[in-house]
Amino acid sequence: MSASTSQNQRIAVIGLGSMGYGMATSLKRAGHTVTGCDVSADAVARFVKDGGAGATTPAEAAKGADIVVSVVVNAAQTEAILFGKEGVAETLPKDSVFISSATMDPDVARRLAKQLEATGRNYLDAPISGGAQRAAQGELTILASGSPAAFAKARPALDAMAAKLYELGDAAGQGAAFKMINQLLAGVHIAAASEAIAFAAKQGLDIRKVYEVITASAGNSWMFENRMPHVLDGDYTPRSAVEIFVKDLGIIQDMARSARFPVPVSAAALQMFLMTSAAGMGRDDDASVARMYAQVTGVKLPGDK
């Protein structure tokens, strides 16, 4: 890789939420010229204060960029950023690359890639995993698929953002499909962990001791270990919101229905996230599923009044 390819790329990051902000700072730390854009003017101002550049629209951010990294919630937002009014397709130079990190249906990823590639730009389907802390450290896991040209153009950004990069195919959609399998498991594991901790409380057990025992036992999962401290502390500040899994497990159901493939366990998990959202906790941390179990069964968890 030449120095001109690896250093001082012009990169736009669209979406400066908890993940996008960390990704933008990792790119800046790697020596790239980074412009941030977000619907929140405060988020852009914060990035500018931290030494980045700011833009008010995706089109402005993408002007002259070698790489655009899109870190938004879903396919609809991704499509709007690409092709909506003042979208990046208006100004993104030919042969540059759009890196899409949103979790979406693989069929939609394929459609968006085809539309953008028809204009002479590259599209890399690159959903992410790892959380806000790893994003800020440049240590994400990225599940990517796309053409060799898209990978080549995106490499400087991928190197700055990822500790693990999986190259999963030469066409968009494969990365999205891998991410959906991850989200199926993640959603089921959060729901199961929430059920277990609330059931333990119902048994009158010391749930801090339950956490200690389970994390040293075969029943442990990454989600149990990561999310249940939120329940123990009664802190449901959203690191990842309930609505994320309402969306993602909903996509799983749509994909499974189209494939005529039964997914009853993830369907049950979806109902718990839906119930939690309907109870007014949709924007709270996804460990709030445990609060839903507690409310339904009369269990008292830490932080309950």
C-alpha atoms as one frame of an Amber mdcrd trajectory, in Angstrom:
protein
   0.000   0.000   0.000   1.470   3.335  -1.027   1.797   6.232   1.376  -0.620
   8.277  -0.725  -3.201   5.530  -0.433  -2.809   4.924   3.292  -2.301   8.429
   4.649  -4.296  11.642   4.864  -7.418  10.507   3.076 -10.363  12.891   2.977
 -13.098  11.090   4.874 -16.648  12.114   5.693 -18.469  10.450   8.591 -22.245
  10.752   8.413 -23.822  10.078  11.800 -22.005  11.170  14.955 -23.853   9.090
  17.510 -22.100   6.910  20.064 -20.614   4.657  17.374 -20.061   7.193  14.610
 -18.344   9.697  16.883 -15.847   7.096  18.027 -15.225   5.989  14.451 -14.674
   9.602  13.373 -12.171  10.212  16.168 -10.339   6.968  15.317 -10.050   8.083
  11.685  -8.774  11.501  12.754  -6.254   9.919  15.130  -4.945   7.827  12.213
  -4.028  11.017  10.369  -6.963  11.433   8.022  -8.791  14.675   7.287 -12.252
  13.976   8.694 -15.487  15.902   8.254 -18.415  14.996  10.487 -22.102  15.440
   9.714 -25.115  14.756  11.899 -28.714  15.900  12.301 -27.609  17.166  15.720
 -25.752  20.454  15.412 -24.389  19.854  18.936 -22.745  16.606  17.825 -21.085
  18.353  14.891 -19.960  21.235  17.123 -18.442  18.759  19.566 -16.505  17.091
  16.762 -15.245  20.436  15.489 -14.164  21.352  19.010 -12.215  18.083  19.123
 -10.308  19.045  15.990 -12.414  17.728  13.143 -14.281  19.602  10.422 -18.051
  19.970  10.327 -20.730  19.936   7.626 -24.441  20.664   7.735 -25.538  18.200
   5.022 -24.286  14.853   3.685 -23.690  16.472   0.283 -21.463  19.108   1.857
 -19.561  16.501   3.881 -18.991  14.269   0.835 -17.723  17.021  -1.462 -14.178
  16.074  -2.435 -14.134  13.042  -0.118 -12.217   9.866  -0.929 -14.342   7.874
   1.511 -17.732   8.353   3.124 -18.529   6.317   6.246 -22.252   6.146   6.961
 -23.081   5.263  10.572 -26.853   5.557  10.790 -29.576   3.341  12.205 -31.288
   1.682   9.272 -31.721   1.222   5.539 -34.164   4.110   5.141 -31.682   6.571
   6.651 -28.880   5.118   4.522 -30.922   5.561   1.349 -31.786   9.141   2.295
 -28.111   9.926   2.920 -27.208   8.466  -0.466 -29.990   9.647  -2.754 -32.198
  12.041  -0.795 -32.162  15.805  -1.010 -28.581  16.976  -0.369 -27.455  13.356
  -0.323 -23.866  12.279  -0.882 -24.501  11.030  -4.427 -24.858  14.685  -5.494
 -21.234  15.528  -4.659 -19.235  12.337  -4.004 -16.378  12.153  -6.537 -16.316
   9.328  -9.067 -14.379   6.219  -7.989 -14.683   7.130  -4.287 -16.289   4.688
  -1.842 -19.356   4.771   0.360 -18.998   2.527   3.432 -22.401   1.572   4.807
 -22.342   0.482   8.451 -26.086   0.315   9.105 -27.718  -3.011   9.917 -30.198
  -3.818   7.141 -31.855  -6.505   5.072 -29.267  -7.979   2.656 -31.617  -7.441
  -0.295 -31.723  -3.720   0.474 -27.925  -3.576   0.715 -27.688  -5.176  -2.721
 -30.180  -2.688  -4.178 -28.417   0.363  -2.736 -25.053  -0.909  -3.951 -26.378
  -1.434  -7.466 -27.849   2.074  -7.553 -24.654   3.748  -6.355 -22.307   1.668
  -8.489 -24.335   2.651 -11.560 -23.170   6.236 -10.942 -19.467   5.283 -10.961
 -18.927   5.192  -7.202 -18.088   2.183  -5.028 -20.268   0.728  -2.254 -18.933
  -1.363   0.618 -21.469  -3.243   2.729 -19.753  -3.058   6.126 -21.897  -3.467
   9.259 -20.069  -3.143  12.551 -19.955  -4.777  15.956 -18.178  -3.939  19.188
 -19.858  -1.009  20.931 -19.001   2.637  21.484 -15.813   2.037  23.479 -14.257
  -0.127  20.782 -15.366   2.367  18.144 -13.463   5.104  19.986 -10.398   2.861
  20.268 -10.431   1.899  16.577 -11.020  -1.725  17.555 -14.338  -2.596  15.938
 -15.216  -5.837  14.220 -16.301  -5.045  10.654 -18.222  -7.565   8.547 -17.618
  -6.382   5.010 -18.461  -7.407   1.480 -18.081  -5.618  -1.827 -16.048  -5.411
  -4.989 -12.244  -5.519  -4.929 -12.277  -1.853  -5.964 -14.512  -0.950  -3.007
 -12.212  -2.761  -0.571  -9.122  -1.112  -2.053 -10.629   2.365  -1.764 -11.969
   1.737   1.734  -8.816   0.125   3.153  -7.361   3.226   4.873 -10.612   3.798
   6.777 -11.070   0.117   7.591  -7.526  -0.101   8.970  -8.186   2.872  11.260
 -11.544   1.663  12.560 -11.208  -2.106  12.921  -9.314  -4.567  15.066 -10.925
  -7.396  13.097 -11.982  -7.062   9.475 -13.810  -9.952   7.869 -13.856  -9.857
   4.070 -16.964 -11.883   3.359 -17.532 -11.705  -0.359 -17.170  -9.668  -3.515
 -20.705  -8.266  -3.568 -22.851  -6.245  -1.187 -25.351  -8.189   0.911 -23.037
 -10.794   2.389 -21.851  -8.460   5.138 -25.449  -7.566   5.943 -26.443 -11.247
   6.088 -23.608 -12.086   8.484 -24.614  -9.135  10.682 -28.223 -10.330  10.832
 -27.097 -13.745  12.107 -25.110 -11.938  14.794 -28.146  -9.815  15.677 -30.387
 -12.877  15.915 -28.055 -14.323  18.531 -27.465 -11.005  20.300 -31.189 -10.307
  20.670 -31.973 -13.814  21.882 -29.091 -13.689  24.370 -30.185 -10.330  25.815
 -33.755 -11.552  26.201 -32.579 -14.809  27.793 -30.178 -13.001  30.136 -32.937
 -10.600  31.179 -35.322 -13.474  31.810 -32.719 -15.304  33.883 -31.757 -12.338
  36.092 -35.392 -11.421  36.751 -36.261 -15.066  37.496 -33.321 -15.222  39.900
 -34.688 -12.160  41.691 -38.089 -13.842  41.881 -36.403 -16.779  43.639 -35.065
 -14.359  46.252 -31.468 -14.833  45.156 -28.761 -12.215  45.518 -28.523 -11.223
  41.861 -24.999  -9.864  42.238 -23.940 -13.297  43.411 -25.955 -14.803  40.526
 -23.955 -12.634  38.140 -20.685 -13.775  39.715 -21.645 -17.445  39.508 -23.087
 -17.393  35.980 -20.167 -15.479  34.477 -17.912 -18.270  35.755 -20.216 -21.039
  34.554 -21.393 -22.683  31.335 -24.594 -20.632  31.201 -22.688 -17.411  30.610
 -22.889 -15.426  27.362 -21.174 -12.261  26.186 -24.493 -10.425  26.428 -25.187
 -11.681  29.955 -21.732 -10.536  31.045 -21.980  -7.184  29.245 -25.607  -6.186
  29.842 -26.562  -7.528  33.258 -24.314  -5.056  35.136 -26.762  -2.403  33.869
 -29.519  -4.264  35.729 -27.374  -4.691  38.848 -26.691  -0.945  38.883 -30.254
   0.053  37.978 -28.742   2.126  35.164 -30.615   1.976  31.864 -28.827   4.827
  30.120 -28.903   3.609  26.512 -25.664   2.089  25.288 -27.796   0.202  22.778
 -31.521   0.900  22.836 -34.445  -1.516  22.956 -35.653  -0.139  19.609 -32.503
  -1.407  17.898 -33.581  -4.975  18.540 -37.203  -4.258  17.687 -35.814  -3.276
  14.283 -33.197  -5.986  13.874 -35.248  -8.936  15.102 -38.059  -7.622  12.894
 -35.709  -7.827   9.898 -34.862 -11.400  10.909 -38.570 -12.283  10.851 -38.975
 -10.744   7.398 -35.947 -12.597   6.045 -37.070 -15.887   7.580 -40.600 -15.545
   6.237 -39.261 -14.942   2.726 -36.975 -17.971   3.042 -39.732 -20.122   4.580
 -37.399 -20.781   7.502 -38.760 -21.079  11.072 -37.151 -18.840  13.705 -39.370
 -19.347  16.782 -36.740 -18.480  19.405 -35.900 -15.096  17.879 -39.629 -14.487
  17.348 -40.187 -14.917  21.089 -37.294 -12.566  21.835 -38.801  -9.975  19.465
 -42.060 -10.069  21.423 -40.199  -9.237  24.644 -38.466  -6.261  23.008 -41.796
  -5.130  21.563 -43.447  -5.420  24.969 -40.608  -3.448  26.571 -40.912  -0.741
  23.935 -44.695  -0.600  24.303 -44.221  -0.069  28.040 -42.338   3.161  27.307
 -38.757   1.877  27.465 -37.962   1.815  23.748 -35.231   4.453  23.984 -33.725
   2.951  27.141 -30.893   0.433  27.282 -31.792  -2.971  25.841 -31.221  -4.561
  29.273 -34.589  -2.965  30.081 -36.143  -6.263  28.994 -35.283  -7.363  32.549
 -37.394  -4.454  33.857 -40.267  -5.649  31.697 -40.068  -9.111  33.262 -39.915
  -7.474  36.694 -42.982  -5.318  36.048 -45.026  -8.252  34.774 -44.114 -10.516
  37.700 -43.900  -8.036  40.573 -40.168  -8.539  41.050 -38.079  -5.721  42.551
 -34.789  -4.949  40.798 -32.079  -2.462  41.785 -33.179   1.104  41.136 -36.890
   0.312  41.392 -38.851   2.753  43.502
